[in-house]
Amino acid sequence: MVKEWVELQPNQGKIRAKLYSLGRVLEETTSDTGLIQLQLEIDETELDNLISSKDIKLKKIK
Protein backbone atom coordinates (compact mmCIF):
# COMPACT_ATOMS: atom_id res chain seq x y z
CA MET A 1 0.00 0.00 0.00
CA VAL A 2 1.16 3.51 -0.80
CA LYS A 3 -0.06 6.89 0.39
CA GLU A 4 -0.48 9.33 -2.49
CA TRP A 5 -2.11 12.72 -2.98
CA VAL A 6 -4.06 12.93 -6.22
CA GLU A 7 -6.05 15.69 -7.85
CA LEU A 8 -9.41 15.25 -9.56
CA GLN A 9 -11.41 17.59 -11.73
CA PRO A 10 -14.85 18.54 -10.33
CA ASN A 11 -16.53 16.42 -13.03
CA GLN A 12 -14.74 13.28 -11.80
CA GLY A 13 -17.22 12.64 -9.00
CA LYS A 14 -17.73 9.00 -9.97
CA ILE A 15 -14.09 8.14 -9.41
CA ARG A 16 -14.16 10.05 -6.12
CA ALA A 17 -17.20 8.05 -5.00
CA LYS A 18 -15.52 4.80 -6.07
CA LEU A 19 -12.41 5.60 -4.04
CA TYR A 20 -14.56 6.38 -0.98
CA SER A 21 -16.57 3.17 -1.42
CA LEU A 22 -13.31 1.19 -1.50
CA GLY A 23 -12.21 2.90 1.72
CA ARG A 24 -9.12 4.36 0.07
CA VAL A 25 -9.55 8.06 0.95
CA LEU A 26 -7.70 9.27 4.03
CA GLU A 27 -8.22 13.01 3.58
CA GLU A 28 -9.93 15.40 1.18
CA THR A 29 -9.31 19.07 0.46
CA THR A 30 -10.24 21.46 -2.33
CA SER A 31 -7.72 23.64 -4.14
CA ASP A 32 -8.16 27.38 -4.64
CA THR A 33 -9.22 26.61 -8.22
CA GLY A 34 -11.89 24.08 -7.19
CA LEU A 35 -9.98 20.87 -7.85
CA ILE A 36 -10.57 17.94 -5.51
CA GLN A 37 -7.44 16.78 -3.71
CA LEU A 38 -7.50 13.35 -2.10
CA GLN A 39 -4.95 11.57 0.00
CA LEU A 40 -5.25 7.88 -0.80
CA GLU A 41 -3.94 4.74 0.80
CA ILE A 42 -4.08 2.26 -2.04
CA ASP A 43 -2.14 -0.52 -3.69
CA GLU A 44 -0.22 0.98 -6.60
CA THR A 45 -1.48 -1.71 -8.99
CA GLU A 46 -5.07 -1.09 -7.88
CA LEU A 47 -4.68 2.64 -8.53
CA ASP A 48 -3.16 2.01 -11.96
CA ASN A 49 -5.98 -0.41 -12.86
CA LEU A 50 -8.65 2.01 -11.70
CA ILE A 51 -7.17 4.85 -13.72
CA SER A 52 -6.77 2.80 -16.89
CA SER A 53 -10.20 1.17 -16.68
CA LYS A 54 -11.93 4.54 -16.33
CA ASP A 55 -9.64 6.42 -18.73
CA ILE A 56 -8.93 8.91 -15.96
CA LYS A 57 -5.79 10.93 -15.40
CA LEU A 58 -4.88 11.67 -11.82
CA LYS A 59 -2.28 14.27 -10.98
CA LYS A 60 0.02 13.48 -8.09
CA ILE A 61 0.47 16.47 -5.79
CA LYS A 62 2.24 17.32 -2.54
C-alpha beads as a LAMMPS data file, in Angstrom:
LAMMPS data file: protein, C-alpha beads

62 atoms
61 bonds

1 atom types
1 bond types

-500.0 500.0 xlo xhi
-500.0 500.0 ylo yhi
-500.0 500.0 zlo zhi

Masses

1 110.0

Atoms # bond

1 1 1 0.000 0.000 0.000
2 1 1 1.156 3.514 -0.795
3 1 1 -0.062 6.893 0.387
4 1 1 -0.480 9.334 -2.488
5 1 1 -2.108 12.716 -2.980
6 1 1 -4.065 12.929 -6.216
7 1 1 -6.045 15.691 -7.847
8 1 1 -9.414 15.251 -9.556
9 1 1 -11.412 17.586 -11.733
10 1 1 -14.847 18.540 -10.332
11 1 1 -16.532 16.418 -13.034
12 1 1 -14.742 13.277 -11.801
13 1 1 -17.218 12.640 -9.005
14 1 1 -17.727 8.999 -9.970
15 1 1 -14.088 8.137 -9.406
16 1 1 -14.155 10.052 -6.115
17 1 1 -17.197 8.051 -4.998
18 1 1 -15.522 4.801 -6.067
19 1 1 -12.410 5.597 -4.041
20 1 1 -14.556 6.382 -0.983
21 1 1 -16.569 3.167 -1.424
22 1 1 -13.310 1.193 -1.504
23 1 1 -12.212 2.896 1.724
24 1 1 -9.118 4.356 0.071
25 1 1 -9.554 8.056 0.947
26 1 1 -7.704 9.267 4.034
27 1 1 -8.225 13.006 3.581
28 1 1 -9.925 15.404 1.175
29 1 1 -9.310 19.073 0.457
30 1 1 -10.239 21.458 -2.327
31 1 1 -7.724 23.643 -4.137
32 1 1 -8.162 27.383 -4.644
33 1 1 -9.219 26.611 -8.216
34 1 1 -11.888 24.080 -7.192
35 1 1 -9.980 20.874 -7.848
36 1 1 -10.572 17.938 -5.510
37 1 1 -7.436 16.781 -3.708
38 1 1 -7.500 13.351 -2.104
39 1 1 -4.946 11.567 0.003
40 1 1 -5.249 7.885 -0.801
41 1 1 -3.938 4.743 0.801
42 1 1 -4.075 2.258 -2.038
43 1 1 -2.144 -0.521 -3.688
44 1 1 -0.216 0.979 -6.597
45 1 1 -1.478 -1.712 -8.986
46 1 1 -5.073 -1.089 -7.878
47 1 1 -4.684 2.636 -8.527
48 1 1 -3.160 2.008 -11.962
49 1 1 -5.976 -0.411 -12.862
50 1 1 -8.654 2.009 -11.701
51 1 1 -7.166 4.846 -13.716
52 1 1 -6.767 2.798 -16.887
53 1 1 -10.199 1.167 -16.676
54 1 1 -11.932 4.541 -16.326
55 1 1 -9.636 6.417 -18.733
56 1 1 -8.930 8.906 -15.959
57 1 1 -5.794 10.928 -15.395
58 1 1 -4.884 11.670 -11.822
59 1 1 -2.283 14.272 -10.976
60 1 1 0.019 13.477 -8.086
61 1 1 0.469 16.465 -5.790
62 1 1 2.245 17.323 -2.535

Bonds

1 1 1 2
2 1 2 3
3 1 3 4
4 1 4 5
5 1 5 6
6 1 6 7
7 1 7 8
8 1 8 9
9 1 9 10
10 1 10 11
11 1 11 12
12 1 12 13
13 1 13 14
14 1 14 15
15 1 15 16
16 1 16 17
17 1 17 18
18 1 18 19
19 1 19 20
20 1 20 21
21 1 21 22
22 1 22 23
23 1 23 24
24 1 24 25
25 1 25 26
26 1 26 27
27 1 27 28
28 1 28 29
29 1 29 30
30 1 30 31
31 1 31 32
32 1 32 33
33 1 33 34
34 1 34 35
35 1 35 36
36 1 36 37
37 1 37 38
38 1 38 39
39 1 39 40
40 1 40 41
41 1 41 42
42 1 42 43
43 1 43 44
44 1 44 45
45 1 45 46
46 1 46 47
47 1 47 48
48 1 48 49
49 1 49 50
50 1 50 51
51 1 51 52
52 1 52 53
53 1 53 54
54 1 54 55
55 1 55 56
56 1 56 57
57 1 57 58
58 1 58 59
59 1 59 60
60 1 60 61
61 1 61 62
